[in-house]
Every structure is written in C-alpha cells, then in structure tokens.
Amino acid sequence: MASPVNVPHVVIIGGGFAGLAAARELRHANVRVTLLDRSNHHTFQPLLYQVATAGLAPSDISVPIRWRLRRQTNTTVLLAEVEAIDPARQIVRLDDGTELAYDYLIVATGARHAYFGHDEWAPFAPGLKSIEDATDMRQRLLLAFERAERTDDPAEREANLTFVIVGGGPTGVELAGSIPDITRRALRREFRRIDTRATRVLLVEAGPRILPTFPEGLSRAAQRDLGELGVEVRLGVPVTQIDAQSVTIGEERIATRTVFWAAGNVASPLGRMLDADTDRAGRVKVAPDCSIPAHPNVFVVGDLCIVMRENGQPAPAVAPTANQTGQHAARMILASIAGRPRAPFQYWHKGDLATIGRHKAVAAFGALHLSGYLTWFLWLFVHLMYLVGFRNRASVLLQWGWAYVTWQRGVRLITGRPRGVP
C-alpha cells in the first residue's frame, strides 16, 4: 500500500547505481519516494564497452527503472529532466516547468566525459557513459571496416583500420583489448578486400602508466597483455589535437578516422546548483554523512560527490562507491526522521578489476594482486552478479558462452550515422 501524502517526501534525481541503491534502501520506509530520470532505464555502465564493441546488445546491460522498482509501493518513477534545484525553497523544477517539493533530496546524476577544455574534439572522439554513447561508438567501429573495404587508396585504408583510444583507465584498457578480438577472428573471413588482422590499435595515456589506480605491478601486467594482443601503448605523451582525419599525440600526427575517448570526467551541472563547494570537475564536496553543509536535508552521492575515506583520500568514482553512498544517504534520512544522530560514511573497498581482451584480467583486493586466465573468470563472475535481473544475467552468460566458443560478435548492427558527424 502506498504511503500517505503527509509522510516525508524523498526526491531522488538519477536512476544510476547510486539513485537505485538509495531507492531500494527506502523500500520499506514510511516515506514517499519520487525517483526522477531523463532515461527510462538503468544501465550497467561497466559493460558499456561490450556494447560498443558489438559483444552485447543494449538490452543485455539495462533494465527499465519502473520494472526494477515495481514492487515498491511507496515509490513513483517519473521520466523527466531536472532543470533547476532551489535548496532554499526545497523545490526541484522539471523540464516542463513543474515544481516538485521535497523534504529530503538525493542528487545522483553522475558525470559525463570531459575534454579538458577542448570540447571541439567531442564530435570526433565520443566518450562512453550511456547506451546512446555505446551504440554510437559501435557504429563508428563497424563503419571504419566498411569504408576500408570500399576504398582503393592504401593510405585511406590504413587510416580507417587505425583506432586510437585516449585514456588508460579501465574503460580505455578494456576497449583497446576488445578490438583485436574482433579483428583477428570475428571479422577476418567476412571481408574480401581487406585483412582485418592488419588493424592498428593505439592506447594513449598522458600519465606514466595505464590503470593508474591499480598497483604498479598490475599496470605492467596489463600493458604486457595489451602488447601481446598487438595494442600499441603510448605513455607520458598527451593528445594535442583531434579532428576528422587524424589525432596528434605530442608532435606526432597519426592518420585515423576513429578515436574513442576514455580520458576524463566532468560532474553533472546540477551539482553547481546546490549552494555547496565543488572541485574543478564540478564534484560536490559533501559533509561526512554525504549531505551538503548548508542544507543538511540535501544529499549528493555517486560520481557527483567527493566523499573522503578514513585514510584521508577520496573514495574512487566506481560502482561500489555509488551503491554505498546511495545506501548511506537513504539511511541518514531515515535516521533524521527517527531523531537518531547521523553517522559518517565509511567506504568499503571491494577491490579493483579490469579485463584485457580474451582470457586476461587484473585484480587487486588489498594486498592480494591477481592477473591472468583465472582472474578473467573471476571478472566474468563478478560482473554477472552485479547485473540487475535474472534475464540480463542469463542473456549475458549465453552471449559470452557463444562468443567464447565461436569467437563471434553477434550484435554488429549499423543503423544510422554516428552522432555529431556530418
């Protein structure tokens, strides 16, 4: 039975990991919950790169938010975009002009990719944060081979078969490691005029090593694994120019028609509407309980916030942090309603995982560092368990099993022109 109107109203903005975790934590509480999102689905972002590289379909890694919360009778889901937040009036204004009053607010709108002041690169180097981003990236990847097949110009063919990934974090590493799997096996017998095994993949990282949040030994192992796949890793040199024909790394210009961006993030603009301090990336500096100091009934969670760990370092911007901060904010709201004191957020680090193509992965669980074949199976298991809904897990397991046996990438659909490309 739905909660009565006169109970506290909790508004949650964002249906990602943090927003859903907060809503689920409130499912038995005597509150009214309204969850707002401009998309009708929740996306499992760690597997977006597999949609981008034609390994999985968008429906394999997403679920309708309404379906996920269908049994929560105290929760209403609205498909809407938030245009403004007024913490003083405790009002959220939606894209149609509607004003929604709240008693407690949880802002969980995450982050988007950032180009370090070079937004003009965006049309030529898409990032990977949403289903739309992933399908756009897949289009560009597949169209590059189609263009290479059609041209008689060796230089143009080589440029189309050159892929540059900017950013050596987990997303960049996983993208770079996936492309050779496609070119060596999945596509090799399907083209007549090109040898897809001649594809060149470059991973560019401005810092001194890839996977900088991992221990150095695992970074070296990942770089070695990428090298065995034929991926060229460039370290310590930033990208200085990207256009439709090339990418410039330092002073070196490389002809390419396909660049993927995995190098930086900027927080949702809603964070700057909250009367709170933010860092250069727009992330909100929250109090220890994940609220903002000027308005203790407003909580900021997930990638939009900076919350400190006990060691004085910020919690990493990963899915476990989003889940934990979302749950903590919901618990602190319930504590306030019950008149109990709030507690500071305590981050539980579950470890770091990244996969490097087929049969290779690296993992760090405290002092335990793993790499290789068995770690890859661990990566598969962990990601399956985090997927929402049995149907998604069964579908992904089936797709992975089929790809493992046949080397095929079954979701190779080209359905339109890539976004932003004339």
Buried (B, 14 or more C-beta within 10 A) or exposed (E): EEBEEEBBBBBBBBBBBBBBBBBBBBBEBEBBBBBBBBBEBBBBBBBBBBBBBBBBBBBBBBBBBBBBBEEBEBBBBBEBEBBEBEBEEBBBBBEEEEEBEBBBBBBBBBBBBBBEEEEEBBBBBBBBBBBEBBBBBBBBBBBBBEBBBEBEEEEBBBBBBBBBBBBBBBBBBBBBBBBBBBBBBBBBEEEEEBEBEEBBBBBBBBEEBBBEBBBEEBBBBBBEBBEEBBBBBBBEEBBEEBBEEBBBBEEEBBEBBBBBBBBBBBBBEBBEBBBBEBEEBBBBBBBEBBBBEEBBBBBBBBBBBBBBBEEEEBBBBBBBBBBBBBBBBBBBBBBBBEEEEBEEBEBEBBEBBBBBBBBBBBBBEEEEBBBBEEBBEBBBEBBBEBBBBEEBBEBBBEBBEEBEEEBBBBBBEEEEEBBEBE
